[in-house]
Structure formats: structure tokens, C-alpha cells
Amino acid sequence: MKPTWDIFCTVVDNYGDIGVTWRLARQLAHEHDLHVRLWVDDLSAFVRLCPEADSQALQQWQQGVHVLHWGSPWIEVEPGAVVIGAFGCSLPEAYVEALRMPVEPVLWLNLEYLSAEAWVDGCHGLMSPQAGGLRRWFFFPGFTERTGGLLREGSLLARRAAFVADPLVRQRFLESLGVRPGADARLISLFAYENPQLGAWFDAMAAGAQPCHVLVSEGRILADLRTWLGEPELTVGDTRQRGALTVQVLPFVSQDDYDRLLWCCEFNAVRGEDSFVRAQWAGGLLLWHIYVQEENAHWEKLEAFLQRYCQGLAAEAGAALSQLWRAWNMDQDMAQAWQAVQPHWRTLSEHAERWRAEHAVRPDLATALVQFYRNWL
């Protein structure tokens, strides 16, 4: 009989939390032969990532995962062998009560947000006593061998390599989205929160010598795009051109298609955690729009990643990339920062490939979770 793993997800910011937990649930089911129950409090967000799902179903099977609506009243179940509370979400009281009297001991994990900060290494795997004699362990994704690693399916990099090696497959995929870039255009993807620097960045691309075709994913950034264009409405499929810049609005796509979109592009501007990791596996230049926290606490997280990512990179190239990320996240001059990156484009592209290869040899997050469980038994 397959062990049951319960994963609880509270949808906080549209797609970040559910994006990570949905990928993790699928991988645990497919690659580790586990019975995975994914509890989601907002199925409408889940349907955007898994279009074939039913937003009204109390429970359903999708791609080998038992997906359940986490609502009220609570569906009483026997806890799984492992329970994962994603990103500090509070489990249902009835479920926690059931953890105190299971037939077999249950491993309770809190899956934390991804961070490159140094303190993560020392906190990964620590135990926290809970009320009623329960114990919960902290599990941190991360970029070092002392963390839980990054989400990466076993076949991901091979699938990417096959995709990029076949220009016809790439062309057909882009055409399925209505995208037909010019032969010399630099293809760029953009998935972001609201950002006042969008106009300055787009002005710089429009005035540049290099043709750019920016694929803007449907979402919160569209309000800033409408402001820049001076248009009250934009819909999926709309394409506009200014100078050397072509801008096109794309529909929200499934996770697998989003991976393919990243693989098609030279430069990927991403947001949150899920797309941030996928852009790293895509291996091209990337720009991270980090989720804003109170008192700008997210800036420390941003700087920690830049410090780690820029190791081994030529000083001028690292400084240019870092300034681009700061401009995008700290409302600084995005036009100047974009122009400063251009002379280092090849260097930064090669560095992105090395970064991907370096982390590809480490255990992935799902495998690390399974190993942690085996060691705990």
C-alpha cells in the first residue's frame, strides 16, 4: 500500500504557493510512488495552473494527485504518514488533534519559503515542539548542500534540452500562443507584480538598437502596461509596437507550457518563488521581482541571492546585473540599468548556464523530502 502524504496550501498570493505545492505533489506521486493529497483553500487559483480541474469539486484526481478543497466544514480523514504545511500555513484544528493520536507516528513538516540567506543552512531540519507533545520539523529549500535543494523533476533538464534542440518544436509552440517573433528579435518573457519602472524599461527597449519582443503574461502587471501604452483596455493576444519594441499579451498557461515559454526566451522576468526557480532551470538571463514584505525585509533576501548568484562572475557584469535587479525591485532607474547590462549579455548568459549545471547535480527538493522521511523512520 502506498504511503499517504498530505500537503496543505493556503493561497496567499494568487499562484506562488499553489504553484510550488502543485509541482511538488505531482513529483512525489509520479517519481516516488506516493499517494499524495493536496489540500487547497482556493481552487479557482488551482484551476489556472491545471485547466482541466473543477473549481467546485470537493475532491478530485488530477495527474495522479488527490486534490481536495480545504474548506468548512472540514472533511475528517486519518492523517497521512507525512504532513506538510506549506509556507507556515495553520493546519485545521481537527487534523492537528488527529495527529495527537495516530495509529502510526506522523512526520509533520513545515515547508518554508526559498531563501539564499546564510541563516537558512543552520535552521534546515530543526525540530520545533508543539502543543500536546507534537513535534514539527522545519524544511528549507535552498541553494546549498545543507538545505533541501530546489524543485526539479527528474526529467526536466532532458525535456528542456530536447525542446531547445528542435527549432520546429519551438516554432510550433510559439505559434500555438499566437507568437511570431522577427528573425532578429530578442524574445523576452515578463511575469510580474505591479511595477512603476515598467515604463522606463520599455522606453529603453523601444529606443534601443536591438529589436525586442516581450511576451507579457496575463496578470497584475497589465495595469502598468496599459498606462505605458495609454490604452484603457488590453486583452489576451493584443500586440503593440513602439520603435524596436514589440509587446504581446499572452494568456495564463499551464505550468508545463510556462516551462516551454521560459525555454523559448533569452531573458525571463519572473515573480515570486515558483517561476523564479523555473527560470533558473531554463538557463537564460533572468530578473526576479521578489514579493514585497513589510519594512522592505525582502531586500535582504534579494541581496543574499545576488551575492550567491554573482560568485564567479566578472565584477562589471555582476555589478550590472545586480543593479538591474535593484532597479526593478527598489524603484530605481530601470532604463539606465537595462542599458548597462547590454555589453555583458553573453557573459551573463554563459553564467546562467553554469549556475544551472552547478545546481543540477544536487538532490532535488522532492527527493530530499523523501530521504528526510526515511531517515526519520
HULIN-V248180 format. One record per backbone hydrogen bond with DSSP energy under -0.5 kcal/mol. CO is the residue of the C=O (numbers start at 1). NH is the residue of the N-H. If there is no record, write none. Layout:
BEGIN
CO NH
CO NH
END
This chain:
BEGIN
3 35
4 81
4 82
5 37
6 84
7 39
8 86
9 11
9 41
10 12
13 15
13 16
15 19
16 20
17 21
18 22
19 23
20 24
21 25
22 26
23 27
24 28
25 29
26 30
27 31
27 32
28 32
28 34
29 33
34 36
35 5
35 37
36 38
36 66
37 7
37 39
38 40
38 68
39 9
40 70
42 45
42 46
43 47
44 48
45 49
46 49
46 50
49 255
50 53
53 55
54 57
58 69
60 62
60 67
62 65
65 62
65 67
66 38
67 60
68 40
68 70
69 71
74 76
81 107
82 6
83 85
83 109
84 8
84 86
85 88
85 111
86 89
92 96
93 97
94 98
95 99
96 100
97 100
98 101
99 102
106 108
107 83
107 109
108 137
109 85
109 111
110 112
110 139
111 87
117 120
118 121
118 122
119 123
120 123
120 124
123 126
126 138
128 136
130 133
131 134
134 130
136 128
137 110
138 125
138 140
139 112
139 141
140 148
141 115
144 147
149 142
150 365
153 156
155 159
156 160
157 161
158 162
159 163
160 164
161 165
163 166
165 167
166 170
167 171
168 172
169 173
170 174
171 175
172 176
173 177
174 177
174 179
175 178
178 180
182 185
185 187
186 213
187 266
187 267
188 215
189 269
190 217
192 221
195 198
197 201
198 202
199 203
200 204
201 205
202 206
203 207
204 208
205 208
206 244
209 211
211 186
212 214
212 246
213 188
213 215
214 216
214 248
215 190
215 217
216 250
219 222
220 223
221 224
221 225
222 226
223 227
224 228
225 229
226 230
226 231
235 238
238 249
240 247
242 245
244 212
245 242
246 214
247 240
248 216
248 250
249 237
250 218
254 258
255 259
256 260
257 261
258 262
259 263
260 264
261 265
262 265
266 285
267 189
267 269
268 270
268 287
269 191
270 289
271 275
273 277
274 278
275 279
276 280
277 281
278 282
279 283
279 284
285 268
287 270
287 289
288 290
289 272
293 296
294 297
296 299
297 300
297 301
298 302
299 303
300 304
301 305
302 306
303 307
304 308
305 309
306 310
308 311
310 313
314 318
315 319
316 320
317 321
318 322
319 323
320 324
321 325
322 326
323 327
324 328
325 329
326 330
327 331
327 332
332 334
333 337
334 338
335 339
336 340
337 341
338 341
338 342
341 344
342 345
344 348
345 349
346 350
347 351
348 352
349 353
350 354
351 355
352 356
353 357
354 358
355 359
356 360
357 361
358 361
359 362
364 368
365 369
366 370
367 371
368 372
369 373
370 374
371 375
372 376
373 377
END
